[in-house]
Amino acid sequence: MIEIKKGFSADEKFLIHMQDGNSKLLLRMFHLEELELKKTEYSILERMQDYQVTCSQPLSIGVVGNRGYLLTSYIEGKDAEDEISKYSEQDQFTIGIEAGKELRKMHQLSAPEHISSWYSRKVEKHKKYIDAYLACEVKVKNDDKIMKFIDENIHLMKQRPNLFQHDDFTLGNIIVNNKKFAGVIDFNRYDWGDPIHEFLKIGIFTREVSIPFSKGQIKGYFNKKEPDEHFWRLYSLYLAMCVFSTVIWTLKTIPTNMNEMLDKVYMFLEDHDYFSRIKPKWYL
């Protein structure tokens, strides 16, 4: 057993080399109060197997003493965030295509009936973030222009589907091996809602590391076709809403990182000319 220190999770993680010398497993230990959450995550991984998603296979979950454990198969490779910039642009694009196809598979899973509509949940959250933003000291340039864009487009969320969201589909959670896509990890931040919401992580994080991968992910998701204007308008709407949630989230959790997070915000605001364009400059 080898302890894995990488990642932001509070779980203790161990890579287990089995006695046959070939197979490897991933063991995660956690506090008992998280057991019900972990059981739900385990069932999500089971459902992902139904859709042939390339991810860890759930093997066992339970309790030992005063700790819970979750055992899955192990995906061989390294995370794409560290590796992908070493690859050719074509390889980056190809890995993006495969990642997009996997994301499409995940979005076949519908939300349980007790989950309220995406529109009602998202609007309620957004109003809270706007109120907190207006009351805080940090201000983003041209915030009135961004709020106007949101108000003009927020109705587009009304008829959006309520589907499974990985909700952290970034290069840090994609494994690559021998310059090829190997799988997706970390389903513990999952949510339910509009599948297009997944793509805002491209605008904030992924495009900064690999534009070819970012383009590939979008193309792969849409079966190598160009997404329509409706996609780009919703994508831009979610990025615009993210301006205010990012400021408030950073203030509450890691205020010392505010300048770094604002750099990311201004990067995607410039990509969209403060939302006078809905398709980002890097995609053209």
C-alpha positions, 0 to 999 in steps of 0.5 A: 500500500502506498499513500497518495497525497495529491488532491484536495479531498479530506479522504485518506487515499491509498494505492494498493498493489495486489499480489498478482503483480498486475492489478491495482486498487484505490482505497479511500478512508473517510469519517463516518459522518460522510458515510451516506454521502459516500454511499450515494457517490458509490451508487453514482459510480455504479450507474456510470458503469451502466453507461460505459463511462471510463471511470473507476469501477466501484468494488466495495464500501463499508465500515472498519472500526470508526472509519468508513472505506470505499474501494474502487479499481485504479486508473493507471496514468497521471492527471492531465493538468500536469501532463498535457502541456508536454504533448503536441497540440494534435494529441491535446485536441484528441484527448479533448475529443475523448473527454467530451465523448465521456462527458456526453455519456454521463449526461444520460443520467436523469436527476431523481424526481425529488430534485427541484428544477434547475432553473429554480435552484440556480436562480435562488443561488444567483440572487444570494450571490448578487446580494452578497456581492453588492454588500461586499467591498470587492468590485469587478470592472463593468459589473453593471454590464455583466449583470445586464447580460445575465438579466437579459438571458436568465430566462434561457435556463427555464426549460433546461434539463435536470441531468447528472453533472460531474461538476468538476470536469477539469484537467485535474480530474482527467487521467492520461496515459501514453498520450491517450485519454485513460479515464475520469476521476473524483465524482464526489462533487456531483450535482444535477442540472443543465449539462451545459453548466459543466463547460464553464470550467473550460472558460475559467481553468482549462483554456488557460492550460490547453486551448486544443483540449478545450476545443476538443472537449466541446467538439467531442461532446457534440460528435465533432459538430459545431455547437449552436448559438444556444449553447454559446449563449448559455455557456456565456450566461453561466460564466457571467453568473460565475463572476459574482459567485467566484468573488463571494466564494473566494472571500469566504474560503480563501480570501488570500487568493482573491487576486489570483481568482480575479485574474481568472475572472478578468481573463474570461471577461476579456475572452468575451469582451464583457459578454458583448460576444458570446463565443470566446476569442480563444475558440475562433 
